[in-house]
Amino acid sequence: MINRSFNKGMSLAEVVVAATVITVFVGALVGVYNLHMKVVFGGAKNVKAVFLAEEGLEAVKYLRNISWSTNIASLSTNTDYYLAWQNGKWESTTNNLYIDGLFERKFRLEPVSRNSQSDIVSSGGTTDPNILKLIVTVSWSDASATTTRAVSTYITNLFDN
């Protein structure tokens, strides 16, 4: 007669190994999910910062269009200014304003010099009072680091106003 003995259950060691494998797998899934969410929300902040910077460029152009002499030429160069939407229009201010309690948007105007061929030069030349370099910067804190996005362009006294 043949003696067939089948083990009809799991030993304690098999249960522990299976539980460990499942725990490691679930832990890895949670880690991947957390990283995914961090990347998604970080990307949204980057996109919003770029939009805010572009909006800053357009707001300063609006101020230029209204009156170069009042809104642009009266500002000091190489000084940080902030944009405020008040009474249905844009205004520049020296008071630091946070957008959504997170984003800091500021702009700076820098003088522009031209050489004898009227080309813009980074050094030397003669300062052109009717053109300024505009730099809009948006910064925000995320965990223990600060992220910054900046855009720049030149603005001119387009309407001679």
Buried (B, 14 or more C-beta within 10 A) or exposed (E): EEEEEEEEEEEEEEEEEEEEEEEEEEEEEEEEEEEEEEEEEEEEBBEBBBEBBBBBBEBBBEBBBBEBEEBBBEBEEEEBBBBBEEEEEBBBEEEEEEBEEEBBBBBBBEEBBBEEEEEEEEEEBEEBEEBBBBBBBBBBEEEEEEBEBBBBEEBBBEEEE
